[in-house]
């Protein structure tokens, strides 16, 4: 995923948290904000409660990979913020992928 195609700045995340719609399941929360742009930009957040830095980074990598595998089905024009919950620490890629697809479907971001 290219840097320009992701949310990177704190202000971008804040805008999605403030103006976006939130959806949740056992493994994560998705904030969805419609932008009307030509590209959908995802962002990934893991709280400190999920573990130390190594564990948090692993969770983010798995969420990024799950999103990457489903990105071809995502409609353009959204800003998405995935917030990993504590339970995702023990989940594998396929379980997180199902959670990501579930959240994207409910958020209206899938084709």
MARLUM-378504 format. One record per residue (C-alpha): x, y, z; residue in three letters. Coordinates in steps of 0.001 Angstrom, whole numbers, padded with zeros to 6 digits, always signed. Example, Ala and Ser with C-alpha at 12.3 -4.5 7.8 and 13.67 -1.06 7.14 Angstrom:
BEGIN
+012300-004500+007800ALA+013670-001060+007140SER
***
This chain:
BEGIN
+000000+000000+000000UNK+001510+003318-001028UNK+002029+005982+001634UNK-000215+008448-000195UNK-003008+005894-000198UNK-003140+005689+003628UNK-004180+007978+006446UNK-000975+009228+008040UNK-001560+012425+010035UNK-003298+012771+013382UNK-005679+015364+011949UNK-006843+012940+009262UNK-007559+010291+011898UNK-009356+012851+014095UNK-011583+013911+011188UNK-012672+010314+010597UNK-013266+009699+014321UNK-015296+012895+014628UNK-017369+012822+011423UNK-017385+009116+010620UNK-019816+006339+011397UNK-018576+003558+013687UNK-019203-000173+013414UNK-017823-002859+015682UNK-017363-006578+016032UNK-015374-008744+018441UNK-011974-008058+016868UNK-012172-004426+015868UNK-013988-001181+015271UNK-014270+000523+011894UNK-014837+004253+011478UNK-016115+005091+007986UNK-016229+008578+006478UNK-017374+009161+002903UNK-015070+011614+001094UNK-016035+011387-002562UNK-012351+011207-003567UNK-010979+008874-006222UNK-009234+006692-003659UNK-010089+004999-000368UNK-007540+005655+002367UNK-007293+003221+005284UNK-005673+003845+008647UNK-004864+001365+011405UNK-004806+001942+015170UNK-003967-000393+018045UNK-004288+000754+021651UNK-001689+000107+024311UNK-004007-002324+026025UNK-003301-004836+023233UNK+000249-005340+024468UNK+003753-004016+024084UNK+005025-002363+020909UNK+006048-005608+019205UNK+002583-007111+019702UNK+000808-003903+018614UNK+002907-003693+015467UNK+002146-007335+014649UNK-001588-006700+015022UNK-001322-003670+012724UNK+000588-005695+010135UNK-002052-008422+010179UNK-004880-005873+009840UNK-003023-004190+006954UNK-002567-007537+005212UNK-006238-008449+005712UNK-007225-005101+004198UNK-004742-005508+001335UNK-006242-008869+000424UNK-009732-007335+000211UNK-008755-003902-001177UNK-009747-004796-004737UNK-013375-005129-003541UNK-013430-001777-001688UNK-015253+001107-003353UNK-013352+004393-003813UNK-014274+007522-001910UNK-013902+006553+001751UNK-011572+007220+004645UNK-011439+004146+006899UNK-009914+003776+010358UNK-009596+000265+011766UNK-009173+000135+015540UNK-008007-003279+016734UNK-009546-004573+019925UNK-007724-006512+022626UNK-009199-009826+021375UNK-007373-009461+018039UNK-004089-010180+019837UNK-004826-013921+019742UNK-006513-014016+016299UNK-004950-015275+013085UNK-005003-013719+009631UNK-008117-015540+008400UNK-010132-014600+011479UNK-009085-010950+011205UNK-009808-011010+007476UNK-013370-012199+008147UNK-013761-009410+010709UNK-012439-006788+008260UNK-014772-007967+005483UNK-017709-007967+007913UNK-016985-004387+008986UNK-016484-003181+005392UNK-019763-004786+004270UNK-021717-003214+007124UNK-020048+000143+006455UNK-021098+000118+002800UNK-017538+000257+001516UNK-017556-003071-000376UNK-018725-003494-003951UNK
***
